[in-house]
Amino acid sequence: VKAFVNTTDATIKGNTQTVYVIAVAFELLPQNLIPLAANHLVDNIKAHDWHLTTGFIGVGYLCPTLSRLGHSDVAYRLLLQDTYPSWGYSIKYNATTIWERWDGWTQEKGFQDPVMNSFNHYSLGSVGRWLFQSVAGIDTHEEGVGFKSIVIAPKPGGNLHKMTARYQSINGLIGMSWETNGANITLTIDIPVNTKAFIDLSFLKQPLHTNVGSGRYVYEGELTQPFSQILDSY
């Protein structure tokens, strides 16, 4: 902090998305500076026209950090972005695997240096953890590791209107799907036998928090804030 951080406004030397993500994710800042640093992160993303600039080190922490600090809508913008650089850019040009580099292939330059240009490389795919833990909201409870005790706490948002996820845990298949028109939402949750789950639907206009056993559960409700309003707030 002494070497790199302005303790008045929480700006960090370098002023990159990764420096803010890492500083916040690893709790390297005083608590009073964390919200300010998160705002700088959002401002940086906005300055890049809602594109990420993170590489191997920062990309896995980017969306989880945004969601944890109340900026899930920004994380969704990054997820659904389809112009360079983004996950969607490679998908738009027929990628079926995660690439090692954002510019592994671009429409303007074609293929990059083959010495470091894998087209089946995990690192940038670390967003998958956020997809399961935040978009689908599937996680294990600290009191029952290995998904013996499950947490279901999805965070719907962005322009994503339908999602289905399945996770084959050591204690059985966990299922989660939701579909929304932007104002109302329907969720279907599958909890495997011999497990229990805490369901946290805090995003509903009438929040739901309940403990359940194994089985299928369907919930319908109204969102606290329509997606379009959330996206227009920046």
N, C-alpha and C positions, 0 to 999 in steps of 0.2 A: 504494500500500500504506500509506504513512504517513497519508494523508488518510482512507482508508475502511476499512482492514482491522485487526481485532484480531489481532495477530501471535502471540497465545498460543493462541487457539482457532479462528482462521480465520473467525470471523463477519465479515460485511461489512455496512456500513450499508445500510439498505433492506430487507435480509433477504428478498429476492425470489428466485424461481427464476432469473430472467434475470441478476441480478447474479452469482450463483454460476456459472451456465453460461458467461457471457462471460469472467469472471475465469479460469476453468479452461481453456476452449477456446483462449483467446489467450495462455495462459501468462503472465498478469499477476501471478501469485503466486509466492513462493519455493517450491521443490520440496517442502519439508517440510509446507507448508500445503495442498497440492493434495488429498491424501486426506481431510483434515479438511473442506475446503470441499465436496468431493463428498458427504461424509456429511451435511452441512447441506442440500445440495440434495435428497438422498433424504428426509431428515426433513421438508422443506418439502412435498414431493410427498405424503408419507404424511399430513401434517397436513391436506392438502386432499383427503383420502380418495382418494388415488391419481389425482388430476387434475392436468393442467398448468395453469399460469397465465401462460405465456409468450405474447408477441405476435410481431410481425414480426421484431424484432431477435433474440430468443432461440430461437424455435421450431426453426430449422434446425440449431442446435447442440445441442439438448437430448438427443435420443436418441443421436447419435454420442458425445457426451461421457459419457453414462451407460455406454454399451457399452465405451468405451475405458478406463474406470476400474473395470470389473468389475461394473457394475450393469445388465447387459443385461436381467435379469428385470424390473427396474423400467421400462425402456424399453418392454418388451413389454406391461406393464400399461397404460401410457399409450396405446400403439398400439391395444390391443383394448378400451379403455374405450368405453362407448357411452352414458354419461350426460353431461350438460352440465358443463363444456365439454370437447369431445373431437372427434376426427375421426369416430369412430363415431356420435356423436350426429346429425351431419348425414346420415350414411349411413342411419341407422335411420329418418330421416324423408325418405327417398327422394332425397337429393342425388345428382346424377350428376357434379358438378364440385366443385372446392374453393372455399369461400366466402372472401370478404375478411375477415369477422369471425366469431368463434366464435358471437356472438349475432345473426348476420345474420337468422336466424329462430329463434325458440324457441317451444315449445308454450305457454308461459305468456303471452308478449307478442306473438307473431306476428312480422311483418316490422318491422325497425328503420328508422331514418332513411335514406331512399333516397339522400340526398346522398353518403353513404359506405357503400354496401352492395352491392358487386359480388358476383355469385354465380358468377363465373368468374375467379378471382384466384389467382396462383401462390403468394404468400408462405407461407401456412400449409401448402402442399403441399410445402415444402422437405424434409419428412420423407421424400420419395421417394428422396433420396440415401442415407439410412440404410437404407431398404428394399432397395436394390440392393447397397450395400457391406457391410451387416452381416447382414440377414436372408437375402438370397441369397448374399452374400459375393463378389460380382463386382467386381473392381477391376483397374486397370492397374498393372503393376510399374514401379517407378521406373527400372529399367534398360531398359525397353522401352516407352516411352510410346505412346499411341494403341492400346493393347491388342495390340501386337505380342508383348509378353510379359505374360501374364495372371496374376492372383492369384485363386484361389478359396478363400475362408476364411469360410464361413458361421458364424453364431452362432445356432443354433436356441434357442428358449426360449418362455416364457410358455405360454399355452394354444393356441398356434398349432401345429396338427398336420400341416398340409400346405401347401406353398408351391411355386409355379412362377414362374420369372422368365426373360425373354429380353431380351438387350441387343444391338441391332444396332450393333456397333462398326465403325469404319472398316476393320477387318481381318476382318469377318465376324460372323456371328451366334453369340453366346455364350449357352449355355443352362444353367440350373441349377434343379433341383427336389429337394425332400426331403419325406419323409413319415415320421412317427413316431407310435408309440403312447405316448410319454412315457418309455419305457425303452430301446427300440431304434429305430434310424433307418435308412432307405434313401435314398441320394443318387444322382441321375443328373446327370452333367455332360457338356456338349457343348462341345468346343474347336474353333474353326474351323481350316481348312487354313492352312498356312504361318504358324502361330503356335505358341507353347509356353505352358505354364502350370505354376505352382507350386500344388499343392493342399495346403491346411493344414486338417486335420480334428482340431484340438487338443482338441475337446470330447468325443471318443470315449474310452471307458475304455481302449482301446489306441490312442493317438493315431497318426495317419497324416500324414506329411509326404513328399510325393513330387513329382518333376518329370515332366511328361508332354508329349507332342506332341499333334497334332490327333487328334480322334476322340471317341467316346462312352465314358464310364467310369461304372461302377456300383459303389457301395460300400455295404456293410452293416456295422453295428456297434452296440455297446451304449453308451449314454450314460454319462458319468462319474457324473452325478447326475440322477435322474428329475426331470422338470419340476415335479411336485407338491411335491417336497421343496424345490426352489429357491424356489417361490412362497410356501411356508410359512415360509421362513427369516426373514421380517420380522415 
